[in-house]
Every structure is written in structure tokens, then in C-alpha cells.
Amino acid sequence: MNEMSTTLFGLAIIGAAVGGAAFLTWFERRLLGIWQDRYGPNRLGPFGVFQVLADMLKLLTKDDWIPPFADRFVFVLAPAVIVIVMMLGFAVVPFGPNLQVVDLNIGLLFFLAMSSLAVYSVLLGGLASNNKYALLGGLRSAAQMVSYEVFMGLSVMGVVMLAGSFSLRDIVIAQEDLWFAIPQFLGLLVFTIAGIAESHRLPFDLPEAEHELTAGFHTEYGGMKFAMFMLGEYVGLILICCMMTVLFFGGWLGPFLPPILWFCIKVFVLICFFVLLRAAIPRPRYDQLMNLGWKYMLPLSLLNLLVTGALALAMEG
């Protein structure tokens, strides 16, 4: 693509990500209602779809209050950081054979870097609020996200070995004969759990934990600043599902249908899976979450790396 078309495609991705995040706020509640045998949003419009507009109107008209005891500059900056870095992560996602903003030869490392920067948003939001609940939520987030970034990085190294490249486009092309979800099942398992922890999705939303911290790092936030935190979370969920599709489920590859449609179908199924997890699994204690990472996820990811490396060397020999 030339420079103009690349810019337009990038703007289209940003619009689609924001629109998709807004749609997910309604879709998730409807899907949870179906699985938990109760009503979801059903008053505003057909199937309650206008509930999204009502939520947006409510957040836009709320008073944009900043606590007098907060660090004003950092307090305002923190919500913007998570939205920016999540949007940047989409720059390297290949939606089709020639549908990508930029094809970096280190695209996977760029995604990991952007997901790592998201921790600054939550940590700075908790610190700038000058509130004990927000501070504890920020500290929890720092420990949780930094820990699970380690496991996320290790879980994809087996994929890199099999594909022989850090380019996400090359990784998709390498799955023409077999999706990496099969030979890299352990890597997929670790990446999925790490993705839930990275995006603060239930049941790993311990930095927010309303039963302990009354909302954690965003206790003092309201209006559009709160909306930006929620937007970043939903955009992060979409990005994680896109990366799982690219790394383990063949990206745009599939018979009969157009490539972009295959990509969207796979991402949609993974989003439904994440919503089902929210409906089905209770929230663990914070120490249980950290034990799961360092005592189980780390050995599993290292074992997967060792076995993949040994098999790759044996096949070359």
C-alpha cells in the first residue's frame, strides 16, 4: 500500500477498534445474560442495542472532576496511555495477505513492547490518584502485568522457532499446512492465561477487585477518563484475540471465504470464549494468581520452549 492508503487503513483500524469496543460493552452483557439464564440489556432499542448510546451519553455528560489531592498532569495522562499503546499494537497485525499498516520484521516484539507499556497507564493512574485503594490497585497491576509479560514472551518463542521469523505475516504463512495451536498447545495455553491477566479480564481483574479495593486503580476516575480506561481494556481484549488468531490459529488462512472474513470469524469466536470465561470461573485470590504464574506458567513455558527447540534441531538434523 502507498502512504495515503496506509494512513487511511490505519484510521479505519482505529475506528473499527473503538466501534468494536463500544459494541462489546453491549454484546458481552447480552452473552452473559444468555449463559447465566437472565436478561441482559433489553429496554433501549431492539435487544437493548441502544444501551451503548445511553452509556456514551452518560459518560460524556458527567462532570470531569479531578481530585484536589491528585497529581493533575499524571492523573489526566494515565487513561490516555493505555488507549494509545493498545491502538499502536494494531499497527503490526496482518488482517489479510496485503492488509497491514506496517509489516515489521520484528512485529511480534513490537506487540510485546506495546503490551508492556500498558502497565504504565494503570500504575500511574493509581499513584496519581493519591488514594490508598488506587495505590494498592496500581501496585497489584504492576506486579501482575510485569509477571505475566514474562510468560507471554516465553510462550510465543516456540512459534518463532517453528516459523523462523518475528514477522507476524511470515508466522501466518508458516501455518498453511498446520495451525500452530496443535504443536504449540502449551504455548497457546500460557499465552491465553497471560492475555487474560494482561488485559485485566475476569477472573484476573485483581487490580480492580471491587470487593477488596472498591475499583482499585480507577477509584477516583469518572466521566470520560473512566471511559478511556474501559475503552483500553476492551481494545486490549480485541488485540489479544487478534494476536492469538495470528500466532496460533492461522490468521487469515481458510477455504472459500475471503481472508479478512476468516480473520474476523476467528477473532469473534475467541472473544466469545473470553466472555464465557468471565461467566464461568470465579476470581482467585491475588496470591493464588501470582503462584499460578511463577509456579506453573513459568515451568510450562520453559518446558514448551525446550521441547520445541529439541524437535526443531532433530528435524533439521
Salt bridges, closest charged atoms under 4 A:
GLU28 OE2 - ARG201 NH2 2.32
GLU28 OE2 - ARG278 NH1 3.05
ASP55 OD2 - ARG29 NH2 2.78
ASP64 OD1 - LYS225 NZ 2.33
ASP205 OD1 - ARG283 NE 2.74
GLU208 OE1 - HIS218 NE2 3.96
GLU210 OE1 - ARG283 NH2 3.51
GLU212 OE1 - ARG140 NH2 2.39
GLU212 OE2 - HIS211 NE2 2.86
GLU233 OE2 - ARG201 NH1 3.86
ASP287 OD1 - ARG285 NE 2.95
